[in-house]
Amino acid sequence: MDNLIVAALWFGPSKPDMKALLHPILENISPINIYGIAVPGSRLRIRIKLILGIFDLPARAAATSTKQFNGEYGCLYCFDKGKIHNRARIYPPNDDHTLRTSTQMKEWAKEAEKSNTPKHGVKGISPLSDFLDLPVCIPIDYMHSILEGVFKQLMKLWFGPSYHSEKFSLRKHLNTINKLLTKIKPVNEIQQLPRSLDNMAFYKASEYRA
Protein backbone atom coordinates (compact mmCIF):
# COMPACT_ATOMS: atom_id res chain seq x y z
CA MET A 1 0.00 0.00 0.00
CA ASP A 2 1.40 3.40 -1.00
CA ASN A 3 1.31 6.64 1.01
CA LEU A 4 0.15 4.98 4.22
CA ILE A 5 -0.04 7.11 7.36
CA VAL A 6 -0.32 5.33 10.71
CA ALA A 7 -2.45 7.73 12.73
CA ALA A 8 -2.77 5.61 15.87
CA LEU A 9 -1.63 2.34 17.38
CA TRP A 10 -3.28 0.52 20.29
CA PHE A 11 -1.69 -2.03 22.57
CA GLY A 12 -3.40 -3.27 25.71
CA PRO A 13 -5.17 -6.13 27.50
CA SER A 14 -8.60 -5.07 26.22
CA LYS A 15 -10.22 -3.63 23.12
CA PRO A 16 -9.64 0.10 22.61
CA ASP A 17 -12.29 2.68 23.33
CA MET A 18 -13.04 3.56 19.72
CA LYS A 19 -14.36 7.01 20.59
CA ALA A 20 -11.16 7.84 22.48
CA LEU A 21 -9.06 6.42 19.63
CA LEU A 22 -10.89 8.17 16.79
CA HIS A 23 -11.56 11.52 18.45
CA PRO A 24 -8.07 13.06 18.09
CA ILE A 25 -7.79 11.78 14.50
CA LEU A 26 -11.16 13.23 13.49
CA GLU A 27 -10.43 16.42 15.40
CA ASN A 28 -7.40 16.99 13.17
CA ILE A 29 -9.25 16.07 9.98
CA SER A 30 -12.12 18.51 10.65
CA PRO A 31 -10.31 21.85 10.04
CA ILE A 32 -8.60 20.44 6.94
CA ASN A 33 -12.00 19.44 5.64
CA ILE A 34 -13.64 22.80 6.41
CA TYR A 35 -10.84 25.31 5.77
CA GLY A 36 -8.34 23.32 3.74
CA ILE A 37 -4.58 23.84 3.44
CA ALA A 38 -3.18 26.90 1.67
CA VAL A 39 -0.50 26.13 -0.92
CA PRO A 40 2.50 28.47 -0.36
CA GLY A 41 3.06 30.88 -3.25
CA SER A 42 -0.31 30.08 -4.77
CA ARG A 43 -3.97 30.98 -4.43
CA LEU A 44 -4.82 27.31 -4.30
CA ARG A 45 -6.34 25.79 -1.20
CA ILE A 46 -6.55 22.02 -0.82
CA ARG A 47 -9.38 20.46 1.16
CA ILE A 48 -9.17 16.87 2.34
CA LYS A 49 -12.43 15.04 2.89
CA LEU A 50 -13.04 11.72 4.62
CA ILE A 51 -15.14 9.66 2.20
CA LEU A 52 -14.97 6.05 3.46
CA GLY A 53 -14.19 3.98 6.52
CA ILE A 54 -13.07 0.36 6.09
CA PHE A 55 -12.80 -1.94 9.12
CA ASP A 56 -12.81 -5.62 9.95
CA LEU A 57 -16.03 -6.79 11.62
CA PRO A 58 -15.17 -6.21 15.32
CA ALA A 59 -13.62 -2.80 14.61
CA ARG A 60 -16.53 -1.82 12.37
CA ALA A 61 -19.06 -2.49 15.13
CA ALA A 62 -16.99 -0.44 17.59
CA ALA A 63 -16.41 2.45 15.17
CA THR A 64 -20.07 2.68 14.13
CA SER A 65 -21.43 2.06 17.65
CA THR A 66 -23.49 -0.90 16.46
CA LYS A 67 -23.88 -4.53 17.47
CA GLN A 68 -21.50 -7.13 16.09
CA PHE A 69 -22.55 -9.56 13.36
CA ASN A 70 -23.50 -12.23 15.94
CA GLY A 71 -26.03 -10.00 17.72
CA GLU A 72 -29.64 -9.14 16.91
CA TYR A 73 -29.79 -6.63 14.04
CA GLY A 74 -26.05 -7.20 13.63
CA CYS A 75 -26.05 -6.45 9.91
CA LEU A 76 -24.93 -2.86 9.36
CA TYR A 77 -26.59 -2.60 5.97
CA CYS A 78 -30.07 -4.09 6.28
CA PHE A 79 -32.88 -3.97 8.80
CA ASP A 80 -32.89 -7.69 9.62
CA LYS A 81 -32.93 -9.24 13.07
CA GLY A 82 -31.37 -12.50 11.87
CA LYS A 83 -32.04 -15.87 13.46
CA ILE A 84 -30.13 -18.52 15.41
CA HIS A 85 -29.06 -21.66 13.54
CA ASN A 86 -26.68 -24.21 15.07
CA ARG A 87 -25.77 -21.73 17.82
CA ALA A 88 -24.79 -19.06 15.31
CA ARG A 89 -26.72 -16.03 14.09
CA ILE A 90 -27.39 -16.12 10.38
CA TYR A 91 -29.07 -13.80 7.89
CA PRO A 92 -30.74 -15.99 5.24
CA PRO A 93 -31.03 -14.33 1.81
CA ASN A 94 -34.49 -13.22 0.75
CA ASP A 95 -36.16 -10.45 -1.23
CA ASP A 96 -37.70 -8.76 1.81
CA HIS A 97 -34.60 -7.20 3.38
CA THR A 98 -35.02 -3.46 3.92
CA LEU A 99 -31.83 -1.41 3.68
CA ARG A 100 -30.92 0.99 6.46
CA THR A 101 -30.79 4.70 5.69
CA SER A 102 -28.54 7.42 7.08
CA THR A 103 -31.56 9.21 8.57
CA GLN A 104 -32.69 6.07 10.40
CA MET A 105 -29.19 5.42 11.74
CA LYS A 106 -28.98 8.94 13.20
CA GLU A 107 -32.44 8.69 14.80
CA TRP A 108 -31.75 5.27 16.31
CA ALA A 109 -28.37 6.46 17.61
CA LYS A 110 -30.02 9.37 19.45
CA GLU A 111 -32.71 7.09 20.90
CA ALA A 112 -30.07 4.58 22.02
CA GLU A 113 -28.04 7.32 23.72
CA LYS A 114 -31.09 8.58 25.62
CA SER A 115 -32.36 5.17 26.71
CA ASN A 116 -28.96 3.50 27.05
CA THR A 117 -30.50 0.60 25.13
CA PRO A 118 -29.63 -0.54 21.60
CA LYS A 119 -32.17 0.45 18.96
CA HIS A 120 -32.31 -1.91 15.97
CA GLY A 121 -28.69 -2.81 16.57
CA VAL A 122 -27.50 0.79 17.01
CA LYS A 123 -25.90 1.27 20.43
CA GLY A 124 -25.19 4.99 20.34
CA ILE A 125 -23.80 7.92 18.36
CA SER A 126 -20.75 7.00 16.31
CA PRO A 127 -17.77 9.39 16.29
CA LEU A 128 -17.83 8.98 12.50
CA SER A 129 -21.40 10.23 12.06
CA ASP A 130 -20.32 13.88 11.64
CA PHE A 131 -18.01 12.90 8.79
CA LEU A 132 -19.63 9.95 7.01
CA ASP A 133 -23.13 8.82 6.08
CA LEU A 134 -23.68 5.53 7.87
CA PRO A 135 -23.90 2.87 6.62
CA VAL A 136 -23.41 3.99 2.99
CA CYS A 137 -19.82 5.14 3.52
CA ILE A 138 -18.73 1.97 5.35
CA PRO A 139 -18.04 -0.56 2.56
CA ILE A 140 -17.62 -4.28 3.10
CA ASP A 141 -14.06 -5.24 4.03
CA TYR A 142 -12.83 -6.98 0.88
CA MET A 143 -9.88 -8.79 2.43
CA HIS A 144 -11.58 -10.31 5.49
CA SER A 145 -15.18 -10.67 4.31
CA ILE A 146 -14.64 -11.69 0.68
CA LEU A 147 -11.17 -13.21 0.22
CA GLU A 148 -10.68 -14.74 3.68
CA GLY A 149 -14.42 -15.14 4.23
CA VAL A 150 -16.72 -16.26 1.43
CA PHE A 151 -14.03 -17.31 -1.06
CA LYS A 152 -12.03 -19.23 1.54
CA GLN A 153 -15.18 -21.14 2.49
CA LEU A 154 -15.89 -21.95 -1.15
CA MET A 155 -12.34 -23.24 -1.59
CA LYS A 156 -12.80 -25.53 1.43
CA LEU A 157 -16.04 -26.87 -0.03
CA TRP A 158 -14.54 -27.48 -3.46
CA PHE A 159 -11.21 -28.96 -2.41
CA GLY A 160 -11.44 -29.97 1.27
CA PRO A 161 -11.19 -33.70 2.14
CA SER A 162 -14.27 -33.45 4.37
CA TYR A 163 -16.47 -32.89 1.30
CA HIS A 164 -14.81 -35.28 -1.17
CA SER A 165 -18.00 -37.35 -1.60
CA GLU A 166 -20.23 -34.35 -2.36
CA LYS A 167 -21.33 -33.65 -5.94
CA PHE A 168 -19.85 -30.16 -5.84
CA SER A 169 -16.40 -31.40 -4.76
CA LEU A 170 -13.52 -30.85 -7.20
CA ARG A 171 -11.03 -32.77 -5.11
CA LYS A 172 -10.72 -35.59 -7.66
CA HIS A 173 -9.37 -33.01 -10.12
CA LEU A 174 -6.81 -31.68 -7.63
CA ASN A 175 -3.69 -32.63 -9.62
CA THR A 176 -4.97 -31.06 -12.83
CA ILE A 177 -6.05 -27.87 -11.08
CA ASN A 178 -2.72 -27.63 -9.22
CA LYS A 179 -0.81 -27.73 -12.51
CA LEU A 180 -2.96 -24.95 -13.94
CA LEU A 181 -2.88 -22.92 -10.74
CA THR A 182 0.91 -22.79 -10.46
CA LYS A 183 1.18 -21.59 -14.06
CA ILE A 184 -1.06 -18.53 -13.80
CA LYS A 185 0.54 -15.10 -13.99
CA PRO A 186 -1.33 -12.52 -11.86
CA VAL A 187 -1.16 -8.80 -12.60
CA ASN A 188 1.79 -6.86 -11.17
CA GLU A 189 -0.14 -5.45 -8.22
CA ILE A 190 -0.55 -8.98 -6.81
CA GLN A 191 2.80 -9.82 -5.24
CA GLN A 192 2.00 -13.24 -3.76
CA LEU A 193 1.88 -15.97 -6.40
CA PRO A 194 -0.58 -18.79 -5.64
CA ARG A 195 0.88 -22.00 -4.25
CA SER A 196 -0.36 -25.54 -4.75
CA LEU A 197 -3.76 -26.32 -3.23
CA ASP A 198 -1.91 -28.72 -0.92
CA ASN A 199 -0.87 -25.56 0.95
CA MET A 200 -4.37 -24.06 0.98
CA ALA A 201 -4.50 -24.08 4.79
CA PHE A 202 -1.66 -21.54 4.76
CA TYR A 203 -2.96 -19.31 1.95
CA LYS A 204 -2.81 -15.55 2.44
CA ALA A 205 -5.51 -13.19 1.20
CA SER A 206 -3.41 -12.18 -1.82
CA GLU A 207 -3.25 -15.82 -2.94
CA TYR A 208 -7.03 -16.11 -2.90
CA ARG A 209 -7.12 -12.87 -4.88
CA ALA A 210 -4.67 -14.24 -7.46
N, C-alpha and C positions, 0 to 999 in steps of 0.2 A: 504494500500500500504506500503510495507516494504522499508527501506533505502531511504526515500524521503529527498531530499535536496531542500529547498526553496532558490533559487538563487536570486530572486528579487520579490518585491511586489510594486504594483502601486496603489495609491489612489489620485484621483483628479477629477475635474469637466468635464474633456474631456478624450478621448481615449489616451493612451500613444503613444509616438513616438517609434515605434517598433525598429527602428535602434538605437536610444539612449538607449533603454532598453536592447537590445540583445548584443550591442557592448562590454560592459565590461565582459559579461558572455563568449562570444566567444573569447575574447582577452585572457582570463584565460585558456580556453580549448586548444587553439592553441599550446602553448609550451608543454603541457602534451601529445598532439597528436603527435607532431613532435619528441620531445626528451624523453618523458616518465618520470617516477619517479623511481629513484634508490632505491632498497630495501636495508636498512642498514644491513651490515654483509653478503651480498650476491652479486653475480654477476648478479642477475636478475634485469631487468628494465621493469617496467610495463607501457605500453602505453594505453591511454584511447581515444577511437575514438567515435565521434558523428555519429550515424548511422541512426537515425530517428528523425522526429519532428512531434509531434501530437498536433493539435490545434482545438478549435471549429471554426466554419466558419468565424466569424468576425476576430478573431486573426490569422487565417490561411491566410486570404487575406492580412492582415497587415504585417505578417512575411515574406510572399513570394513576397510582392510588386505586387500583382495582384488585379484585380477587384473582388468584392464580387459576390456571387452566383446570385444576382438579377441584375447584369450588363451584357452588351454584352460580350461574351466570358468569362463568369464568372465561367465556369467549369475549374478547375485546371488541369484536367487529359485529356480532349479531346479538339480537335480544332473545337468547335461548338459554333456558335453565339447565339443559343437559339432563342426563339420567345415569344412574349407577348400573354398570354391567361388569360382572366378575371383579367387584371391589374397585373398579376404576370408573371415573366419570367420562362419559363419551357424549359426542354431539352427532347423532346420526344425520346423514344428509337427507334433506327433503326440500320441497319447493315453498315451504311456509315460513322459512326463516326471515325475520324482519331485521334489517340492518340498523345499527345504532346511528344516531346523528350527533353532531357537535352540540346542538342546542340541548338535546336530552342529556348528554354527558355532563354538561355544565349544571343543569337543573338537579340531576341526581347527586352530583358532588356537593352542592349546597345543602340539599336535604340530609345527606349522610353526615356532613359536618355538624349540622344542628342537632340531629338525633343521636349522633355517635353510633349509628347503625348502618351497615351497607345497604345501598339502594340499587337493586338490579345489578349487583356485582361491583358497584362503585363505592369505594370506602371513604372518599374524601376528595378535597380539591388538590389536583396534581400541580406541582411546581411548574410543569410544562404548559399548563393551560393558557397562560398569558402569551405564549409564543407560538403554540401549535394548535391546530384544530384536531381534537381527539374524537374518534380514533383514526380519522382519514390520514393524518400525517405520521402515523406509526405503522410502517409497512411490516409485513411478515419477514422474520429473520431468515434469509435465504440459506445461510450456512447450516444453522442448527435445525430449522424446521423442515427444509426441503432436502438438502444433501444428506445430512446426518439424521434426518427424521424419516420422511416418507420414502425417499429413494433407498436409504439403507435398509428399511424394512422390506421393500420390494426385492432387493438383492438377496436378502435372507430367504425370502419365499421362493425365489427362482433357483437359487443355487445351494441353499442350506441342506445338510444331510437329514434334518428332521422332517423335511417335506419331500423327500425323494420319490415317494410313491404317489404323490398328488399329480393330477393331470397337468397342472400349470408348471410343474418342476422342469427346469432345463438342466438339471444336474447330469443327466446322461450325455449331454453334449459339452461337458465341461472342457475336455481336451481341445475340441475344435474352437470353442469360444476363447480359451486361453491363448491359443495361437494367434487368433485375430486381434485380441485385446492388446497383446504386447507389441503389435505392429502398428497400432494407431499413432498418429502424430498430431497431438493437440496444438492449438494455436499458441503463440508465444507467451501470452499472458498467463497460461497455465504452466507452472514450473514443475509440478510433481507429475511424472509420467505414471500411468497406471501399472500396477504389478499384477502378477498372476492372481486369479481368483482363489488360489490356495492360501493367499495372504489377506483375504478379504476382512478377516477379523481385526487386522491392523491398518486398514485403509484410513487415510485422512480425507477430509472434506474435498480437497482439490482432486483427489483420485476419483471420487464419485463424480465430480464435475467433468473430468476428462472423459 
